[in-house]
Every structure is written in C-alpha cells, then in structure tokens.
Amino acid sequence: MAKGVPGQDLDDDLDVQKQDKTKPKRPKLYKVLLHNDDFTTMEFVVFILKSVFHKNEIDAYKIMLAVHNAGLGVAGVYPYEIAEAKCSKVVELARANEFPLLCTTEEE
C-alpha cells in the first residue's frame, strides 16, 4: 500500500475505468417504395431510379416493371433519414415534371 492520506488506498486512483464492449446497434432500415399510377410514364420512373437511387439501366428497368406489374416496387433500403430524403426528392421531381408519382417509406 502506498503512503498518503490515512485510510485511502492510492491504488484505487490508478484503476482504469472499464469500458462496455457492447457494439452500437445498427439503425433500423426503411424501404423506399414507388407506387404505380396511370399517368407517370415508365421512362420517368426509370429516370428516377437512375438519378435518385443510382440504379443501372437494367436494375432500373426491372424495378420499373415491378412497379408497373405489381403496383409497387422497392427502389432501395436505407436508414430512416436517407429514405425520407430520397422519397422527398422523388416527389419533388415528379411534381416538377407534372407526374403524380407516389413514393413512401416503410420499415423493413
């Protein structure tokens, strides 16, 4: 025991605080969904998929066909803030081009 104040163990001051070894949780992911309508052109949906979601031509075309045939298609899966930002961008571009394209997010 080191000398110091009576009743105080100086070794206690040298203890390193133990850190939790828990890993941070991954954020919840959200699907960005494109909804089919009777007015938005297939070409515009492909444009959206390529420009906003950075899909290649083939993937964009496949997703567009899913939207057209099934009524709904998943454009991508992202953390909440990114999913909402992309969804807002899609709606903004659609309105600017006078299309009623609906884009929503859904927890995965």
C-alpha positions as CSV (number, residue, x, y, z in Angstrom):
1,M,0.0,0.0,0.0
2,A,1.4,3.4,-1.0
3,K,1.7,6.2,1.6
4,G,-0.7,9.0,1.5
5,V,-3.8,10.0,3.4
6,P,-4.6,7.5,6.1
7,G,-7.4,5.2,5.1
8,Q,-7.0,5.9,1.4
9,D,-5.6,3.3,-1.0
10,L,-3.7,5.1,-3.7
11,D,-4.0,2.1,-6.0
12,D,-7.8,2.8,-6.2
13,D,-6.9,6.1,-8.1
14,L,-4.9,4.2,-10.7
15,D,-7.7,1.8,-11.7
16,V,-8.6,2.3,-15.3
17,Q,-12.3,2.7,-15.9
18,K,-13.7,-0.4,-17.6
19,Q,-15.4,0.3,-20.9
20,D,-18.5,-1.5,-22.1
21,K,-17.7,-3.8,-25.0
22,T,-21.2,-3.6,-26.5
23,K,-21.4,-2.8,-30.1
24,P,-23.6,0.1,-31.2
25,K,-26.9,-1.1,-32.7
26,R,-27.4,-0.8,-36.4
27,P,-30.0,1.7,-37.4
28,K,-33.4,0.4,-38.5
29,L,-33.7,0.3,-42.2
30,Y,-36.6,1.5,-44.3
31,K,-37.8,0.5,-47.8
32,V,-38.4,3.3,-50.3
33,L,-41.5,2.2,-52.3
34,L,-42.7,3.5,-55.6
35,H,-46.4,3.2,-56.3
36,N,-47.9,2.6,-59.7
37,D,-50.4,5.1,-61.2
38,D,-52.0,5.6,-64.6
39,F,-50.2,8.8,-65.5
40,T,-46.5,8.6,-64.7
41,T,-44.5,7.3,-67.7
42,M,-42.3,4.2,-67.4
43,E,-39.5,6.3,-68.8
44,F,-39.8,8.8,-66.0
45,V,-39.8,6.0,-63.4
46,V,-36.6,4.6,-64.9
47,F,-35.1,8.2,-64.9
48,I,-36.0,8.5,-61.1
49,L,-34.4,5.1,-60.3
50,K,-31.2,6.0,-62.2
51,S,-30.8,9.6,-61.0
52,V,-32.1,9.4,-57.3
53,F,-31.3,5.8,-56.5
54,H,-28.2,5.4,-58.7
55,K,-29.5,2.2,-60.3
56,N,-28.0,0.9,-63.6
57,E,-30.2,0.7,-66.6
58,I,-31.1,-3.0,-66.2
59,D,-31.9,-2.8,-62.5
60,A,-33.9,0.4,-63.0
61,Y,-35.9,-1.3,-65.8
62,K,-36.6,-4.4,-63.6
63,I,-37.8,-2.2,-60.7
64,M,-40.0,-0.1,-63.1
65,L,-41.6,-3.3,-64.4
66,A,-42.3,-4.5,-60.8
67,V,-44.0,-1.2,-60.1
68,H,-46.0,-1.4,-63.3
69,N,-47.0,-5.1,-62.9
70,A,-47.4,-5.5,-59.1
71,G,-48.4,-1.9,-58.4
72,L,-45.5,-1.4,-56.0
73,G,-41.7,-1.7,-56.2
74,V,-38.8,-1.3,-53.8
75,A,-36.4,1.4,-55.0
76,G,-33.9,0.9,-52.2
77,V,-33.4,0.2,-48.5
78,Y,-31.8,2.9,-46.3
79,P,-31.6,4.3,-42.8
80,Y,-34.6,6.5,-42.0
81,E,-33.2,9.9,-42.8
82,I,-31.8,8.9,-46.1
83,A,-35.0,7.0,-47.1
84,E,-37.1,10.1,-46.3
85,A,-34.7,12.4,-48.2
86,K,-34.8,10.2,-51.3
87,C,-38.6,9.9,-51.0
88,S,-38.9,13.7,-50.8
89,K,-36.6,14.1,-53.8
90,V,-38.7,11.7,-55.9
91,V,-41.9,13.6,-55.1
92,E,-40.3,16.9,-55.8
93,L,-39.0,15.7,-59.2
94,A,-42.4,14.1,-60.0
95,R,-44.3,17.3,-59.2
96,A,-41.8,19.4,-61.2
97,N,-42.5,17.2,-64.2
98,E,-46.3,17.1,-63.6
99,F,-46.5,13.5,-62.6
100,P,-48.5,12.2,-59.6
101,L,-45.9,9.5,-58.7
102,L,-46.3,8.4,-55.1
103,C,-43.3,7.4,-53.1
104,T,-43.5,6.2,-49.5
105,T,-41.2,4.6,-46.9
106,E,-41.9,1.5,-44.8
107,E,-39.9,-0.1,-42.0
108,E,-38.2,-3.2,-43.2
